[in-house]
């Protein structure tokens, strides 16, 4: 207000000296405002660096009406519009103020922007780390799958090479090679059946595994093991017999005569052979002395099982006899007639397909007898019965070895 009154007095008086004096006062006040503004902006810069909100503070200070340089300069211009005077201080103030405003806007922009960039950078960095972790995990799983696949291929290659060696050796001899039990089963064959070769190798491993299971059962019974441990051994032994039946089914498809003839078994075992295996009634004969004493209900159940097994054996035996008679009748052709040879041989081959069905039914009867017997007996009785059955077959194989090694009298 004082400045405005001085200016009005100077204009109204029209005195040149008074005007000059007012101009100096205005210049002095403009310089003073410039330095005050500079000090104020310096303090404000320091606050903005600490609080990262310079633009907001600057806007607030302007709203409070602390200083508006362009407005003041325009007022001074209007006041001294009649004189062609140049006010260097006011223009300097405007330029400095404009630079300061630009600086404040730049600082404000730079102080706000990096925080957003940091957040975006952190998010992108976390996302990249997650992707790298997922890629590493996928690569690790891929390497494990590849390693397992390579191992499986290597195992299959070794088995195939072993089978090829056995086949080549058999092809040179022109006969079936001996089983892994050490016996030699000779039967003329122009070609070697790979299915039979695979069965002989698998059966040799089956016999070895049965010997191990018998030792485990014996040790468990002698140590008075708990029922849960005996139950696991019993289930393992039963599954071992079931796997033998599946192996025989595959061998029957390859060559049913080979399976029925029993050349894959020892000589003493072949003496008790019935349709490619043991008789179910023979199983009960071996087991009964080892599982006594029985309860009244067990005696009744075992008697019913023995009766039904005997009936099924008789029915299968009669079916085999009828098949033999029918096949013999088909093959008994007139030797002077050669026209019916082809048709007779085709009919004989069709009848032989029934032999494979008989072998399958016989093995099914053996499996059902084992299952029903194990359900009738307690865990301890079933363990003793399976040990007795395994020991029975082991002794038959030992008897065959002793018979083959006996001294023969010279003829």
C-alpha positions as CSV (number, residue, x, y, z in Angstrom):
1,X,0.0,0.0,0.0
2,X,2.9,2.4,0.8
3,X,4.4,1.7,-2.6
4,X,1.1,2.4,-4.3
5,X,0.6,5.7,-2.5
6,X,4.1,6.9,-3.3
7,X,3.5,6.1,-6.9
8,X,0.2,7.9,-7.0
9,X,1.7,11.0,-5.3
10,X,4.6,11.1,-7.8
11,X,2.2,10.8,-10.8
12,X,-0.1,13.5,-9.5
13,X,2.6,16.0,-8.7
14,X,4.3,15.5,-12.0
15,X,7.7,16.3,-10.4
16,X,10.5,14.7,-12.2
17,X,12.7,14.4,-9.1
18,X,9.9,12.8,-7.2
19,X,9.4,10.3,-10.1
20,X,13.1,9.5,-10.0
21,X,13.0,8.9,-6.3
22,X,10.0,6.6,-6.7
23,X,11.7,4.7,-9.4
24,X,14.7,4.1,-7.1
25,X,12.3,3.0,-4.4
26,X,10.6,0.6,-6.7
27,X,13.9,-0.8,-7.9
28,X,15.0,-1.3,-4.3
29,X,11.8,-2.9,-3.3
30,X,11.9,-5.2,-6.4
31,X,15.5,-6.3,-5.5
32,X,14.4,-6.8,-1.9
33,X,11.5,-9.0,-3.1
34,X,13.8,-10.9,-5.4
35,X,16.2,-11.8,-2.6
36,X,13.4,-12.6,-0.2
37,X,11.9,-14.9,-2.8
38,X,15.3,-16.5,-3.5
39,X,15.8,-17.3,0.3
40,X,12.2,-18.5,0.6
41,X,12.7,-20.8,-2.5
42,X,16.0,-22.1,-1.1
43,X,14.3,-23.2,2.2
44,X,11.4,-24.6,0.2
45,X,13.9,-26.7,-1.9
46,X,15.3,-28.2,1.2
47,X,11.9,-29.1,2.5
48,X,10.9,-30.6,-0.9
49,X,14.0,-32.8,-0.9
50,X,13.1,-34.2,2.5
51,X,9.4,-34.7,1.9
52,X,9.4,-35.4,-1.9
53,X,6.4,-33.2,-2.4
54,X,7.8,-30.0,-3.8
55,X,5.2,-29.4,-6.4
56,X,2.4,-29.6,-3.8
57,X,4.2,-27.2,-1.5
58,X,4.9,-24.7,-4.3
59,X,1.3,-24.8,-5.4
60,X,0.1,-24.3,-1.8
61,X,2.5,-21.3,-1.3
62,X,1.1,-19.6,-4.4
63,X,-2.4,-20.2,-3.3
64,X,-1.6,-18.5,0.0
65,X,-0.6,-15.3,-2.0
66,X,3.0,-15.1,-0.8
67,X,4.4,-13.7,-4.0
68,X,3.1,-13.3,-7.6
69,X,5.9,-11.7,-9.5
70,X,4.2,-11.3,-12.9
71,X,1.2,-9.6,-11.4
72,X,3.3,-7.1,-9.5
73,X,5.4,-6.4,-12.6
74,X,2.3,-5.8,-14.7
75,X,1.0,-3.4,-12.0
76,X,4.3,-1.5,-12.1
77,X,4.1,-1.3,-15.9
78,X,0.6,0.1,-15.8
79,X,1.6,2.6,-13.3
80,X,4.6,3.9,-15.3
81,X,3.0,3.3,-18.7
82,X,3.4,7.0,-19.7
83,X,7.2,6.8,-19.5
84,X,9.5,5.0,-21.8
85,X,11.5,3.5,-18.9
86,X,13.0,0.0,-18.8
87,X,12.9,-1.8,-15.5
88,X,15.7,-4.3,-15.5
89,X,15.0,-5.5,-12.0
90,X,11.4,-6.5,-12.7
91,X,12.3,-8.3,-15.9
92,X,15.1,-10.1,-14.0
93,X,12.6,-11.1,-11.3
94,X,10.2,-12.5,-13.9
95,X,12.9,-14.5,-15.7
96,X,14.3,-15.9,-12.4
97,X,10.7,-16.7,-11.2
98,X,10.0,-18.6,-14.5
99,X,13.2,-20.5,-14.2
100,X,12.4,-21.4,-10.6
101,X,8.9,-22.6,-11.5
102,X,10.3,-24.7,-14.3
103,X,12.9,-26.1,-11.9
104,X,10.2,-26.9,-9.3
105,X,8.1,-28.6,-11.9
106,X,11.1,-30.6,-13.1
107,X,12.1,-31.6,-9.5
108,X,8.5,-32.5,-8.7
109,X,8.2,-34.7,-11.8
110,X,11.5,-36.4,-11.1
111,X,10.7,-36.9,-7.4
112,X,7.4,-38.6,-8.1
113,X,8.3,-40.6,-11.2
114,X,11.1,-42.8,-9.8
115,X,8.8,-44.3,-7.1
116,X,6.5,-45.6,-9.8
117,X,9.4,-46.8,-11.9
118,X,10.8,-48.6,-8.8
119,X,7.5,-50.3,-8.2
120,X,7.2,-51.4,-11.8
121,X,10.8,-52.5,-11.8
122,X,10.3,-54.6,-8.6
123,X,7.1,-56.2,-10.1
124,X,8.9,-57.0,-13.3
125,X,11.9,-58.3,-11.4
126,X,9.7,-60.6,-9.3
127,X,7.9,-61.9,-12.4
128,X,11.2,-62.6,-14.1
129,X,12.5,-64.5,-11.0
130,X,9.3,-66.6,-10.9
131,X,9.7,-67.4,-14.6
132,X,13.3,-68.4,-14.1
133,X,12.3,-70.6,-11.1
134,X,9.5,-72.3,-13.2
135,X,11.9,-72.8,-16.1
136,X,14.5,-74.4,-13.8
137,X,11.9,-76.7,-12.3
138,X,10.6,-77.7,-15.7
139,X,14.1,-78.4,-16.9
140,X,14.9,-80.5,-13.8
141,X,11.7,-82.6,-14.3
142,X,12.5,-83.0,-18.0
143,X,16.0,-84.2,-17.1
144,X,14.6,-86.7,-14.7
145,X,12.1,-88.0,-17.2
146,X,14.8,-88.3,-19.8
147,X,17.1,-90.2,-17.4
148,X,14.3,-92.7,-16.4
149,X,13.5,-93.2,-20.1
150,X,17.1,-93.8,-21.0
151,X,17.4,-96.3,-18.1
152,X,14.3,-98.1,-19.3
153,X,15.7,-98.3,-22.8
154,X,19.0,-99.6,-21.5
155,X,17.2,-102.3,-19.5
156,X,15.1,-103.3,-22.4
157,X,18.1,-103.4,-24.7
158,X,20.0,-105.8,-22.3
159,X,17.0,-108.1,-22.0
160,X,16.6,-108.1,-25.8
161,X,20.3,-108.9,-26.3
162,X,20.1,-111.7,-23.8
163,X,17.0,-113.2,-25.6
164,X,18.7,-112.9,-28.9
165,X,21.8,-114.7,-27.7
166,X,19.6,-117.5,-26.3
167,X,17.6,-117.7,-29.5
168,X,20.8,-117.8,-31.6
169,X,22.2,-120.6,-29.5
170,X,19.0,-122.6,-29.7
171,X,18.8,-122.0,-33.5
172,X,22.2,-123.5,-33.9
173,X,21.3,-126.6,-31.9
174,X,17.9,-126.9,-33.5
175,X,16.1,-127.7,-30.2
176,X,14.8,-126.1,-27.1
177,X,17.5,-125.2,-24.7
178,X,17.5,-126.3,-21.1
179,X,15.7,-124.3,-18.5
180,X,17.6,-122.2,-15.9
181,X,17.1,-125.1,-13.4
182,X,19.9,-127.0,-15.0
183,X,17.9,-129.7,-16.9
184,X,17.9,-130.1,-20.6
185,X,14.6,-130.5,-22.4
186,X,15.2,-131.8,-25.9
187,X,12.5,-131.6,-28.4
188,X,13.0,-131.3,-32.2
189,X,11.9,-128.1,-33.7
190,X,12.9,-126.5,-36.9
191,X,12.4,-123.0,-35.5
192,X,12.7,-121.7,-31.9
193,X,9.6,-120.1,-30.4
194,X,10.6,-116.8,-28.7
195,X,7.6,-117.0,-26.4
196,X,8.7,-120.3,-25.0
197,X,12.2,-119.0,-24.5
198,X,10.9,-116.0,-22.6
199,X,8.8,-118.3,-20.4
200,X,11.7,-120.6,-19.5
201,X,13.8,-117.6,-18.4
202,X,10.9,-116.2,-16.4
203,X,10.1,-119.5,-14.8
204,X,13.8,-119.9,-13.7
205,X,13.5,-116.5,-12.0
206,X,10.2,-117.5,-10.5
207,X,11.7,-120.6,-8.9
208,X,14.5,-118.6,-7.4
209,X,12.0,-116.1,-5.9
210,X,9.9,-118.9,-4.5
211,X,13.0,-120.2,-2.6
212,X,13.6,-116.7,-1.1
213,X,10.0,-116.5,0.0
214,X,10.1,-119.9,1.6
215,X,13.1,-118.8,3.6
216,X,11.3,-115.7,4.8
217,X,8.2,-117.7,5.8
218,X,10.4,-120.2,7.7
219,X,12.3,-117.4,9.6
220,X,9.0,-115.6,10.4
221,X,7.4,-118.7,11.8
222,X,10.5,-119.6,13.8
223,X,10.7,-116.1,15.2
224,X,6.9,-116.1,16.1
225,X,6.3,-113.0,14.0
226,X,3.2,-110.9,14.4
227,X,0.1,-111.7,12.4
228,X,0.5,-108.5,10.3
229,X,3.9,-109.5,9.2
230,X,2.8,-113.1,8.4
231,X,-0.2,-111.7,6.5
232,X,2.1,-109.7,4.2
233,X,4.3,-112.8,3.6
234,X,1.2,-114.9,2.8
235,X,-0.2,-112.3,0.4
236,X,3.2,-112.1,-1.3
237,X,3.4,-115.9,-1.7
238,X,-0.1,-116.1,-3.1
239,X,0.5,-113.4,-5.6
240,X,3.7,-115.2,-6.6
241,X,1.6,-118.3,-7.6
242,X,-0.9,-116.1,-9.4
243,X,1.9,-114.6,-11.5
244,X,2.9,-118.1,-12.5
245,X,-0.6,-118.8,-13.8
246,X,-0.4,-115.6,-15.9
247,X,3.0,-116.7,-17.3
248,X,1.6,-120.1,-18.3
249,X,-1.3,-118.4,-20.1
250,X,1.1,-116.6,-22.3
251,X,3.2,-119.7,-22.9
252,X,0.0,-121.7,-23.9
253,X,-0.7,-119.1,-26.6
254,X,2.9,-119.6,-27.9
255,X,2.9,-123.4,-27.8
256,X,0.3,-125.3,-25.8
257,X,1.9,-128.7,-26.4
258,X,5.1,-127.5,-24.8
259,X,3.2,-126.4,-21.7
260,X,1.0,-129.6,-21.4
261,X,4.0,-131.9,-21.9
262,X,5.7,-130.4,-18.9
263,X,9.2,-130.3,-20.3
264,X,9.7,-127.0,-18.5
265,X,9.5,-129.0,-15.2
266,X,11.8,-131.5,-13.7
267,X,11.3,-135.3,-14.2
268,X,9.8,-135.9,-10.8
269,X,7.4,-133.0,-11.1
270,X,6.3,-134.3,-14.6
271,X,5.4,-137.5,-12.9
272,X,2.6,-135.7,-11.0
273,X,1.7,-133.4,-13.9
274,X,-2.0,-132.8,-14.6
275,X,-2.9,-130.5,-17.6
276,X,0.3,-128.4,-17.3
277,X,0.4,-128.2,-13.5
278,X,-0.4,-129.7,-10.1
279,X,-3.8,-131.1,-9.1
280,X,-5.8,-129.1,-6.7
281,X,-6.6,-132.2,-4.7
282,X,-2.8,-132.8,-4.5
283,X,-2.5,-129.3,-3.0
284,X,-5.1,-130.2,-0.2
285,X,-3.3,-133.5,0.5
286,X,0.0,-131.6,1.1
287,X,-1.6,-128.8,3.2
288,X,-3.9,-130.7,5.5
289,X,-1.2,-132.3,7.8
290,X,0.5,-128.9,8.2
291,X,-2.6,-126.9,9.2
292,X,-4.1,-129.1,11.9
293,X,-5.7,-128.8,14.3
294,X,-8.8,-127.4,12.6
295,X,-12.0,-126.1,14.0
296,X,-15.3,-127.8,13.2
297,X,-16.2,-125.1,10.8
298,X,-12.8,-125.3,9.1
299,X,-13.1,-129.1,8.8
300,X,-16.5,-128.6,7.1
301,X,-15.2,-125.9,4.7
302,X,-12.1,-127.8,3.8
303,X,-14.2,-130.9,3.1
304,X,-16.6,-129.0,0.8
305,X,-13.6,-127.4,-1.0
306,X,-12.0,-130.8,-1.5
307,X,-15.2,-132.3,-2.9
308,X,-15.8,-129.5,-5.3
309,X,-12.2,-129.5,-6.5
310,X,-12.3,-133.2,-7.1
311,X,-15.5,-132.8,-9.2
312,X,-13.9,-130.1,-11.3
313,X,-10.8,-132.2,-11.8
314,X,-12.9,-135.1,-13.0
315,X,-14.9,-132.9,-15.4
316,X,-11.7,-131.5,-17.0
317,X,-10.1,-134.9,-17.2
318,X,-13.1,-136.3,-19.0
319,X,-13.0,-133.3,-21.4
320,X,-9.3,-134.0,-22.2
321,X,-10.1,-137.7,-22.8
322,X,-12.9,-136.7,-25.3
323,X,-10.6,-134.3,-27.0
324,X,-8.0,-137.0,-27.5
325,X,-10.5,-139.4,-28.9
326,X,-12.0,-136.8,-31.3
327,X,-8.5,-135.8,-32.5
328,X,-7.5,-139.4,-33.0
329,X,-10.7,-140.1,-35.0
330,X,-10.0,-137.0,-37.2
331,X,-6.4,-138.0,-37.9
332,X,-7.4,-141.6,-38.7
333,X,-7.9,-141.1,-42.4
334,X,-7.9,-143.5,-45.4
335,X,-4.2,-143.7,-46.5
336,X,-5.3,-144.4,-50.1
337,X,-7.3,-141.2,-50.3
338,X,-5.2,-137.9,-50.6
339,X,-8.1,-135.6,-51.4
340,X,-9.3,-135.2,-47.8
341,X,-5.8,-134.6,-46.3
342,X,-6.1,-130.8,-46.2
343,X,-9.6,-130.7,-44.7
344,X,-8.7,-133.2,-42.1
345,X,-5.6,-131.3,-41.0
346,X,-7.6,-128.1,-40.8
347,X,-10.2,-129.8,-38.6
348,X,-7.5,-131.2,-36.3
349,X,-6.0,-127.7,-35.9
350,X,-9.4,-126.3,-34.8
351,X,-9.8,-129.1,-32.3
352,X,-6.4,-128.3,-30.8
353,X,-7.5,-124.8,-30.0
354,X,-9.7,-126.4,-27.3
355,X,-6.6,-127.6,-25.6
356,X,-5.5,-124.1,-24.7
357,X,-9.0,-123.6,-23.1
358,X,-8.5,-126.7,-21.0
359,X,-5.1,-125.4,-19.7
360,X,-6.7,-122.1,-18.8
361,X,-9.5,-123.7,-16.9
362,X,-7.1,-126.0,-15.0
363,X,-5.0,-123.0,-13.9
364,X,-8.2,-121.1,-12.9
365,X,-9.2,-124.1,-10.7
366,X,-5.8,-124.1,-9.1
367,X,-6.0,-120.4,-8.4
368,X,-9.5,-120.6,-6.9
369,X,-8.4,-123.5,-4.7
370,X,-5.5,-121.4,-3.3
371,X,-7.8,-118.4,-2.7
372,X,-10.5,-120.3,-0.9
373,X,-8.0,-122.3,1.2
374,X,-6.3,-119.1,2.3
375,X,-9.7,-117.6,3.3
376,X,-10.6,-120.6,5.3
377,X,-7.4,-120.8,7.3
378,X,-6.0,-118.3,9.8
379,X,-2.9,-116.3,9.0
380,X,-0.6,-118.6,10.9
381,X,-2.1,-121.7,9.3
382,X,-1.9,-120.2,5.8
383,X,1.8,-119.3,6.3
384,X,2.5,-122.9,7.4
385,X,0.6,-124.3,4.5
386,X,2.3,-122.2,1.9
387,X,5.7,-123.0,3.4
388,X,4.8,-126.7,3.2
389,X,3.7,-126.4,-0.5
390,X,6.9,-124.6,-1.5
391,X,9.0,-127.1,0.3
392,X,7.1,-129.9,-1.4
393,X,8.0,-128.6,-4.9
394,X,11.6,-128.0,-3.8
395,X,12.0,-131.6,-2.7
396,X,10.5,-132.9,-6.0
397,X,13.2,-130.8,-7.9
398,X,15.9,-132.2,-5.6
399,X,14.6,-135.7,-6.2
400,X,14.9,-135.2,-10.0
401,X,18.5,-134.1,-9.6
402,X,19.4,-137.1,-7.5
403,X,17.7,-139.4,-10.0
404,X,19.6,-137.9,-12.9
405,X,22.9,-138.2,-11.0
406,X,22.4,-141.8,-9.8
407,X,25.1,-144.3,-10.9
408,X,23.9,-146.4,-13.8
409,X,24.8,-150.0,-14.2
410,X,26.5,-150.9,-17.5
411,X,24.4,-152.6,-20.0
